[in-house]
Amino acid sequence: MAYYIDLAFNGLVFGCMYALMAVGLTLVYGLLRILHIAHAAVYAFGAYITVIVANATGSIAIGILAAIAACTLLGMAIYRLLYEPLLDYPPYVAMIASIGLLVVMEDGFRIAFGEQGLTFARNPYPTQLHDIAGLTVNTVQIAIIALSTICLVLLALFTTRTRIGIGWRATVSDPRIATSFGVDAIKVRYLNFAIGSALAALGGALIALLNNFVEPTMGFVVSYKALAIIVLGGLGSLQGTLIASLALGLTESYGTIFVGRFLDRDAIAFLFLIAVLLIRPQGLAGARTA
């Protein structure tokens, strides 16, 4: 029984990490109808900044804060320099440009930091073990669940309880009407990319701490999963994205019991996603995917 509980906890950890990554994609698609593939590069950039700054200052907390700040600026720059000039073109044009940016940034990481990746000079957290109701977990796993939960709850409160957040939701629902009521659509777009990129940075930083390692292509597979998650959740649905993220994490974890001898963790995830989309192509939240 303890083994199954441990699998559930690990699935929850990865589900929370996927949620931090996928929420940014959902926000961008909900507002601009663009598949923001380069979001994976923002995630990896956040991991790199965390390691570099933490090693330079001796403080992992400063590294994480620096990563969030840097990725927030990077996300807004991507919107201004890449997507804004392409808004009048069909969505696939922006998607192709986004894929190109992802490839360029990954090669940039490889050139700047080497193919072998980077590690923390000092990272005691993965080896700090805690006993919770008979379940042995480490500090980073607890941090992933706690911080992702806090961030997503704050995001939900922001979008439902603040004037700016309500204006943001109105812009997503109907940009023309929102603009006629005085909502600045340009500021909403920048805010969208800032929040999504900050969450991706946090996800990258936490997974870097968990693995004690970052490398140029670390965002590649996660980006595929995040794209599949937002489709599974119903394109543009935050609630569906969160449900799909947790479902994927748990499926990966428990799937290793039954088909782990034949398929690796990533293959199990995509097999699950294909199966669910064949059964429910409109997504878990019931939104239309087309």
N, C-alpha and C positions, 0 to 999 in steps of 0.2 A: 504493500500500500504506500509506503514511504517513497518508493521508486516512482510511482505514478504522480505523487504530489510534487516530487522534485521536477519531473518532466513538465508538469503544469506551470510551475514557477518559472522554469527556463523559457517556456513558451510565452509566458506573460512578459518576461524581460525583453525578448526579441520583438514581441508584438508592440510594446511601448516604443522601442527604437524605430520600428517601421512606421509607427504613427507620427513620430516627430518628423520623419523624412517625407511621408506621403501628404501630410496636411498642407505643406507648402505647395505641392503640386495641385492639390484640390483648390486652394485659394486662387492660384493663377488661372487654372482652367475655368473656375466658376466666374471669374471676372472678365477674362479676355478670350476664353475658348482656345487657349494655346497650351499644347503639351510641352511643359518646361523641362525638357530633357537635361539641360545644363544644370538643373538643380542638384544632380549627383556630384558635379564638380564643386559646387558650393559646399556640400556636405564634406567632401574630401579636403577642401581648402580649410574648413573649420578644424578638422582633425590635425592637419599639418600645423596650423597656427598655434593650436593648443600645445603640441609637443615642442615646437621651436621656442615659444615664449616661456613655457614652463621650464625648459632646460636652461634658458638664459637667465631667468629670474629666481629659479628654485621654488616657484609657487605654482602649483597646478591650478589653483583658483584664479590667479591672474591670467594664466594661459587660457582658461575657458572664457573669461570675460573679454580678453583680447580677441578670441575667435568669434564671439558673438558680435562684437563691434565691427570687426573686419568684414564678416560675412553679411552683416546688415548693409554696409556700404556697397559691398560687391553686388548684392542682389538689386539694389536700386540702380547701380551703374549698368547692370545687364539689361534692366528694363529700358533705361534712357538710351543706351547706345545700340542695343541689339533689337529689342522688340518694338519700341515706339516708332521707328522709321518703317516698320513692316506691318503696322496695324491695318493699313488699307489693302493689303494683299491677302490672298486666301490663307487660312490657318496653316496649311502644310508648308508654306514658305518659311514662316517663323519656326516651325518644328525642325525643318532641315537646317536652318541657321543655328538652332539650339544644339542639335547633334554635332554640328561642326565645332561649336564653342566647347562642348564637352571633350571632344577629341583633342583640340588644341590645348586645353587646360591640363588634361591628363599627360600629354607629352611635355608640357611645361613643368609639371611636377617632377617628371622623370629626369628632365634635363637639370632642373634646379637642385633637386634633393637626392637624385640617384635612383636606380632601379631597385635597390635592395630595401628601400624604405627607411623609416626612422623609428627609434624607440625612446621612451622616457629615460632620462638619466636616473631618476628616482621616482618610483611609482609603487608604494606599498599597499595600495588599496585592494588590488585583486587577491592578495594573500591575507587580508584581514577578514577572518571568518567569524560569522555570528550564528548562534543557534536560535532559531525562531520556531517554537512549537515542534522541536525535533527535526527541523529542516535546516541544513547547513547552507548558508548563503554568504557571499562576500559583499564588501562595502559598495562596490561599483554596481552590482546588481540591484541593491536596495536604492542607490542613488538614481538609477535609470527609471525605476518604477515611480519613485517619489517625485523626481523633478519633472518627468513627462506628465504625470497626473496634475501637478500644480500648474504647469504651463498650459495644459489643455483646458483646465477649469478656468484659469484666468482669461484665456482666449474666449471661452464661451460667455463668461461674464462681460467681457469687453464688447462682444458683438450684440449682446442683448440688453445691457444695462447702461451703456454710455451713449451720448449723443453722436460721437464720432463713429462708434461701432454700428449704431442703427443706420447712420448715413451710408456706411460701408455696405451693409446688407441690402439697403435700398438700391445702391448702385449696381450690385450684382444682379438683383431681381429685374430692374428696369432702369438702365443708365439714363435714358432721356427724361423720364419723369423725375428721377432723383436730381438731375442737373437743373431741371426747371424749378425745383424747390430749394436751390441754392447749394447743393452738395458739389464740392469740387472734385470731379472725377479724376483729375490728374493726381491730386494729393492722395486719393483713395488707392490709386494704382501703386504709387510709391510706397504707401503704407503696407499694401498687400505683399509686395516683394520684400520689404524690410522685415515683417513679421515671419513670413515663410522662411526666409534665409536665416534669421536668427534661430528658429527652431531646428533647421537643418544643421547649423553650426553646433548647437547643443548636442544633437544626436551624434554628429561626427566626433565631438570631443569625448563623449561618454563611451562610445564604442572603441575609441583609441585607448582610453583608460582600461577598458575591459580586456582588450587584446594585448595591451602594452605594445602596440605596433601600428604604424600607418604606412601605406604604400600607394603608388600612383593610381592604381585601378580599383581602389577600395570602394569607390562609389558605383562601379559599373553594374555589378549584379544587383545591388540594392536599388539602383534606379529602375531596372527591369521590374523588380518586385513592387516598387512604389507605383509604377505606371499600371501594373496589373491590379494593384489594390484599389486605385481610384476608379478603375473600370468596374471591378467587382463591387465596390461600395456604391456605385451609381455616380456617374461623372458630375462633379460639382457638389456632392453631398458630404459635408463634414461628418455627420453622424454615421453614414455608411462607410466612410473611410476608416473611422475608428473601429467600427465593428469588424470590418474586413482585415484590418491590421492585426487585431487580437486573434481572429480566427486563423489567419495565416501562421502566426507565431505558434499557436497551439497545435496546428496541423503538422507543422514542421517537426515540432518536438515529439509528438506521439507517433508520427509517421515513421520515425527511426526504429520503432519497435517492430513494425510489421514489414516494412520494405527497405529498411536501412542496409540490408545485405546487397541489394540490387541497385538502389538509387541513393545518391547523396542528398544532403539536406535541401539544396537548391532545386534539384529535380523534383523532389517531393512537393515543394511549394508550388511549382508551376503545374504539376499534375493536378493538384487540388484546385488551383485557379481555373484551369481548363474545364475540369469536371463541373465546377459550380456555375461557370458561365454558360455551359451547354444546357444546364438545367434552368438557370435563371439569368438570361442575358440582359435583363433590365437592371441588374444590380441588386444588392441586398436592401438598399433603401427604397427600391421601387421606382427610382428615377430612370428616365430614358437615357440610353447610352448613345443615342444617335441624334 
